[in-house]
């Protein structure tokens, strides 16, 4: 599940988990990303969206294999190789359920095939942050391990 907030002129929130999770315990994974609004929009009303797993699971795209020769993305990969769950914005033909104030793409990517390279088309001019929850990947020729971050230049 995702809690998506536009803080704007101010919002009060609290990170929490369900009473059921408190009783049974387990691993609780959480990631926060704060995106600054343009100065002209800082006093807009705040907004909160609860986005459930089932809503994100309806916005799934296959991976696209990397190809030096292809214009744009290469061939679609089989879903067994992994997928992109779109939380916000677009990837391939999938559109995420989050309503964003400014253009933001947020993807939850699973890669099961370790012997292939995949390509992710991003919006020109946007910053790109890659956060690796588990495992290890290579981003632009450099390894990024578990809990690692790669920040790519525009």
TAGI-V203501 format. One record per helix or strand of 2 or more residues. SS is the DSSP state (alpha for helix, beta for strand). FROM is the first residue (numbers start at 1). LEN is the number of residues. If there is no record, write none. Layout:
BEGIN
ss->[SS	SS]
from->[FROM	FROM]
len->[LEN	LEN]
END
This chain:
BEGIN
ss->[beta	alpha	alpha	beta	alpha	beta	beta	alpha	beta	beta	beta	beta	beta	beta	beta	beta]
from->[2	19	39	47	53	60	64	79	82	90	94	106	128	137	142	149]
len->[5	6	3	5	5	3	2	3	7	2	2	6	4	3	3	4]
END
